[in-house]
Amino acid sequence: MIAALVEILSWRAALVALVLALFIAGIDRAAAPAQENTSKLAPIQLTPRRRQLIGLQLATVEEKALAGRIETTGLVEPDEQLEGYVQTRFAGWIRQVFVNQTYQFVRTGQPLFTIYGPDLVATENEYLIALEAARRLGTSSIQSVAGGAQSLAAAALDRLKLFGVPAREIARLRREGTIRDSVEIDSPMSGYVVERNALPNMYAQPGTKLYAITTLSNIWIYAAVFQNQIGQVKVGDPVTVAVDAYPGRSFEGRVDFIWEAMDPNTRTARVRCSFNNPERLLKIGMYVQVAITPRLGRGLVIPDSGVFRTGRHNIVFIDRGDGYLTPAEVELGPHLGHSYQVLKGLRAGDRIVSSANFLIDSESQLQAAAGAFAPPPPGVSATAGRPSTQAAGFRLDFKTDPSPPARGQNLLTVNLADAAGKPVAGAQVSVTFYMAAMPAMQMAAMKAQARLTDQGGGRYAGSVELQSGGTWEVNVAAIKNGQTLAARRFDVSASGSMAM
């Protein structure tokens, strides 16, 4: 428990040092604006203990079908393609209004109102006169006379039809032979009255829109999509709508049209979505939650928690095995739910850090500022503590007390053995701790060296005093008869405050 607390305090001290370094570096950059204003990053190595303390988690870069999700709001509106108007084809005065409220349902052929029109009355009178003339002259021996009367009746009937007089009114004229001062105008379609302008005693002209009727079996929902997301949306993309009026229920539709203009105030584009509405549950004017699912093909995907965004760069840390992490800059595509599409910088199967990125980034910047990291030689594993050079088969194990080391006195122990596990005695064993200078923090380079004494049985011991907590580069070497038997080079993080 105490060791874990010391480890955490060491991390806090490192972070404080990093903040101070970045603050001072920021002042330097303000004086020299031509310099790069982003902190450099360096690879790091973390022990299993440290990985556990900071809650390090890894994720695999996957290639799969990309389906984004854009969540926004929308408004229900009638389908304009199903809407129709009611107008008269002659001027006149409205007498009675039968359909006198909006959203009243009407059927095809249902009377809407009655209207008196002088032109209509005159045409009806002409039709009756033509019918009477055709009846009287229809038996004339003069063919032209009989045919002329029939032609006059047909012409008057055509004018009545062009005026929009219902068929039942024409049949009444023939049957009764009397003129009424007003006629009924019927609905040309079935649906709901969404607009009504017809009023009693109103004078209507042929251009007056008296009713707007639409069916609500299909409706439109206009969704507001922001500028940075509109490029993902395509006609035909599936859409899901939820509304608080029906908890737990959703409605399925598709993108029908994308407006070519952006709203200059909200920086959104209107995306029209078409929905079947057979139960008419979606009402005109409803405010709904819209989820559009863009279809983006296939691509690489990583968790959004695995990206460290600096403002100008997008950084991920790639796991190379055994706690060895290297930073890499990536180019990101759209944000897909809790993931990002990766356009450049990673390959399928790569393992990246998906949590504790802030701490990893801080440690990486601290390593870069200290200049403490040196990559292992070609062909040698990056595992912390593994020999970097050695004679064939020799093994060198290094330990500190306390572990990890701390600022102040530390006991060092090295066990040296050959390939068969036989202890090796009589070697000269040295241990060197080195911390590079940090000019931004006005810290000079520090070095601590110890020569270990042979304790027998291949065991060598000694002590060293570390002047500061933080990350130290450690070099351990065992030499006998002028030949290097084994050497190890790695980094350790010493607990305690840093020297200032």
N, C-alpha and C positions, 0 to 999 in steps of 0.2 A: 504493500500500500504506500509506504514511504517512498519506495523507488519510483512508483508511478507518479506520485506527486512531484518528485524532483524532476522527472522527465517532462511533465507538463510545464513546470516553472521554467525549465530550460527553453522550451518552445516559446513561452511568453517573452523571455528575455531576447530570444532571437528575433521575434516579431517587432519588439520595441526598437532593437537595433536597426532592423530593416526600415521601419518608419522614419527613424532619424536620418538614415542614409538617403532615402528617397526625398526627404524634405530638403536636405542640403543639396542633393543633386538637382532638385527642382530649382533652387536659387541659382545654381551654376547654369542651368539651361535657360533661365530667364535672361542671364547676362549674355548668353551665346545662343540665340534662337536658331542658328543654323544647324545645331546638333540635333541628333535624333532624340525625340522626347518619349521614347518607350524604353522600359527597363529590359536589359538583356536577360536571357534565361539560360541556365546550364542544366545538364543532366544531374540527377541525384540518385543516391542509393539509400534505402531505408531498411533498417533491421525489421525482422518480424514483430518485435516488441513495439517498435514505433508505429508500424502499420496498424497494429491492433489498437494502440492508444488513440490514434486520430480517426479511427473508423474507416480506413481505406477500403474502397470497393472497386472492382473492375467490371467492365462491360465489353462485349465483343461487337466489333463492327459487322453489321449484317447487310446483305443485299436482299431486298424483297420488294414486292409491289408497294408503291407509295400511294397512300390515300390520306390526304390532308383533312383537316376539319376546321372550317371557318365558322365561328359562332358570332351571330349578330342579331339584330332585331328587324322586324318587318311589319308591314301594314297590309291588311286584307282589303282588296279592291275588286270591283266586278270585272269580269272578262269583257273587254271592249268589243271583242269579235262576236259576242253573243247579244249585243245590245241593239235595240231598235227604237226609232222615234215614231210618234204619232203626230201627223200634220194634216190639215185639210188642203184640198186642191182648189178651193174657191174661198172667197172672202165671205164672212158672215158673222152673226152674233150667236154666241153660245146661250142656249136656253137652260136646259137641265144638265147637271153633272152627276153621273151615277157612280163613277170611281173617283172618290174625293179625298184619298189619303195615300201617302207614299208607303211603299212596301206592302201594298195590298196586292194579292195574287189575282191575276186575270187570266182567262183562257182565250184561245183564238175564237173570234166571232162574238165575244161578249160585248154588249153595248157599253161605251164609255161615256158618251154625252150626246145631247141633241143640239143641232145648230140650224139657224135660219139663214139662208143665203139667197139674195135676189136672183143671182145668175142660175142657181140650182132650181129655184121655183120656176123660172122662165123655161129652162130646159125640160123640166117635167111637164109643163103645159104644152110645149111643142111636141113632146112625145105622145101625150094623149091625143092631141089634134091629128098627129100623123097616123096614130092607130085608128082613129075614127075615119079618117080619109081612106086608109087602106081597106077598112071594112066596107065602106060604101062603094069605092071604086074597084074593089077587087073583082067584081063580076062584069066590069066593063069589057065590051068587045074590042076596045082599042087597047092593044097590048102595052103601048107606051104609057098610057094613062095608069093602068093597073101597076105596071112596074115602077113608075115614078112615085106612086103613093107608098109602095113597099120600101123604096129607097129612102124616102124621107123618114119613115118610122125607124129603119135601121140606123140612120145617121143620128137621130135623137137618142136612140138606145146606146150607141157608142159613146156619146157625150156624157150620158149618165154614168156609164162605167168608168170613164176617164175621171170624172169628178169623185169617184170612190163611193158611189151610192151602193149600199148593200143589196145583194141579190133578192133578199126578202122584200125590200122596199119596191124594187122594180116589179116583182110578182104582185104586190099589192096594187100598184098602179094599174096593171093590166086587169086585175080582178075587180077592183072597186071603181076605177076610172075617176078618182078624186085626188086632188092635190092637198098635201099637208104643208103647213107653213114651216115645218122643221123636220129634219130627218135624223135618224140615229147613226152615229159613227162607231163602228166596231173595232175591237182590238185586232191588229194584224198578226199577233203572236201570243203565245202563252209565256208567262213570267211574272216577275215582280216589278211594280211601278217604283222606280228609283228616283224619278223626278216628275213632278206634276205642276203644270202651269194653267190648266184649264179651270176657269172660274165662271160662275153664272153671270150672264149679261156682258161677258167679255167679248170684245171685237177681235176676231182672229183673221189673220191673213194667211195666204198659202205658205209663207215662210216662218210662221209662228210655231215653235216647238211646244206642243201641248203636253205630251207625255214622253218619258224615256222608260222603256221596259227592257228588262234583262232577265235571263234565267241564271240562277245561282248554282246550277249543277256543276259548274266549273268556275273557279275563281282564280284571280292572280294575287300573289303576295310580292310586294316590292321590298327586297332586302337591301340594306345599306352596307356596302363592302368598302373598306378603306383602301386607299391607293396602293399601299404596300402589299395587299393581298389580291387585288383584282386580276393580276397576271396569272393567278392559279386557276381562276374560274373559267369554265368553258360551257357552252350550250350543251345540254344533255346531262350535266353532272347531277347526281341524285341530291335531293334536299329533304330534310326532316324538319317538321315544325311541331312545336309544343306550345300549348296555351294554358294559362292557369284556370280557365273555365272547365277544363277536362283533365284533372290530375291523373298522371299515369298513362295518358293516351297520346299517341303521336300520329302525325299525318305525313304521308309520303308523296313527294312530287319531284319535279325536275326543273333545272334552269331552262327557261324558255327564251330569254332575250337579255342582252347586256347593253345598257345605254352607252352611247359614245361620248357622253359629256360627264364631267365631274362636278359635284356641287362645290362651288368655291368657298363656302362657309364651313362645311363639315369635312371636306376633302374625301368624300365618299362617292361611289358610283351606284346607281340604281340597278339592281339585278332582279329581273322579273322571273318569278317562279310560278309554274302552272300546277294547279291541284284539282283533282276530281273532288266534288263536294256533293255526293248524291244525297246525304242526309241533311245537308245544309246546316252543318254544325259550325262551320266557319262563317262568321257574320261580317258584313261589310264594316270596315273601320276597326276591326279587332287588332290589338297590339300583340304580336306573337314573337316567340323565340325561334330563330332560324339557325339551322346547322347545315352548311353546305359541305359536301364531301368531294373535293376536287380529285380527279383521276390524273396522276402524274407519271404513270409508267413504273419502271423499276429503277432502283438506285440504292446507294449506300446510306445507312441510317445509324445514328448514334443517339444515346440519351442526351437531352438538353442539359442535364446536370454535369455532363462530361466536358462541357465547353467553358473555358475561362475567357470571358470577353473583356478586353482591355479598352475598348472604344475604337481603336484603330486595327486591332488584330484579334483573331480568334485562335486560341491556343488549346491544344489537348496534350495530355501526357501519355505517351505510349509505354506500355509495360514490356520490358525486354527480358523479364524473368528474374527471380530471386531479389526482388525489391529494386531493380535497376530501372529508372524511369527517365525517358528522354522527352523534352518538349518538342512539339511540332505545330507549325501554323497550318490551319486548314481554311478552305473556302467553303462557306455554308450556302445551302439552298434554302428553301422555305422551311418554316417551323411547322412540324406536323404533330399536333397534339403535344406530347411530352418528348418529342424527338426532333432532331434536325437532319435534313438531307445533307450529305457531304459531297461536294462537287470535286474537291481536289485536296490531296494531302494524306489520305488514308487508303487502305486496301481492305477488302473483305477478309475477315478473320483476325485483323489486328485487335489487340487488347488494349483498352485505354482506361484511365482512372475515371470513375464515374461519381466519386464523392470526395470530400475533403480537398477540392481543387484549390481553394484559397490558401490553405496551409502548404500544399505542395508547391504552389506558385511562389509563396513567400520564401520557402526554403531554397527554391531554384534561383530566385533573385539574389538571395544572400550568398549562395555558392558562387554565383557569377560575380557579385561585388567583391567577394573575398579572393576570387581567383583560385579557390581551393580544389576545384575539380580538375583532374587530369584523366582522360579516358584510358582504359586498360590497353596494353599493347595488342597489336593485331594477333588474332588467333588465341587470345587468352580470355577466359570467361570474365564477365563483368560482376560476378558474385563477390560481394563484400567479404574480405578476409581470406580469399583463396590465393595461394601463392602466385606471384606474378613472374618470378624467375626462380629456378631451383635446379640442383643437380638431380639426375635421374633417381626417382623413388624416395627422396627425402621429404619428411613431413615436419611442419613447424606449426605449433599451436600457441596462440597468444591470448593471455587473459589479463584483466586489470581488476584491482580491488580498491575502491568500489567499482562495480560494473553497472552502467557505463561509468567512465572516469568522471572526476569532478575537479573543479578548481581547487588547487592546493596539492598536497602530497597524495600520490597514488602508488600502490604496490604493483609491480609488473612481474609476470611469470611467463616463461617460454619453455615449452617441452619440445625437444628435438629428437627425432627418431629416423632410422633408415627405412627402406622399403619393406623390410621384414618386421618392422616394429621394434627393432632393437635400439635402446637409447644410445645417443651419440654424445660422448663427453669430449672435453678439451677444445670446444669451439669458442670463437670470439663472437658474442651475441650483442648487438647494439639495437636500441630503439630510439627513433627520432620523431618528435612531435613538431609539426610546423603549421603556423597560421599566417596566411599572406596578409600584407598590409591592406588597410582600408582607408584610403585617403579621404573619402567623403566623411568618415567618422573620426578623422585625425588619429587613426590608430596605426602604429608602426608594426612591421612584421615581428612575429614572436616565434621563438624556437626553444625547445626543451629536449635534451638528449641524455640518455642513460646507457651505461655499459653494464650488462648483467653478469653476475658471477656464477660460476659453475657450482651447483649444489649437489651434484652427483645424480646418477641415474637419468641423465639426459635432461635434468631440470635446471633452469637458469632463472635467477631472480634479481631484482633491483628495484629502485624507486625513482620517481620523477616528479617534479613540481610543475604544475600547469598554472600559468599566470592569468588564465581567463577561461570562462565558460564559452561554449560555442563549438563550431565545427573545426576539427583539427585533421590535418593529413598525417597519417602514421606510416612510417617505414620501419620494418623489422628485417634485420639481416643476420645470417649465421654463416661465419667464414671459418674454414679450417685448412691449415697448410696452404694458404693463399687461394683456395678455391671456395666460391660461394656455394654453400650447400642448399640454402633455401633463402628466399626473400619474399616478403609480403608487403603490399602497399594498399591502403584503404583509408576511409574516412570514418571518424567517430565524432559523436556529439557529446561534449563534456557538459555536465550540469553546472549550475552556478552562474553568477552574473558575469557579463563581459567586461573586460578592462576598458576603461574610458580615459 
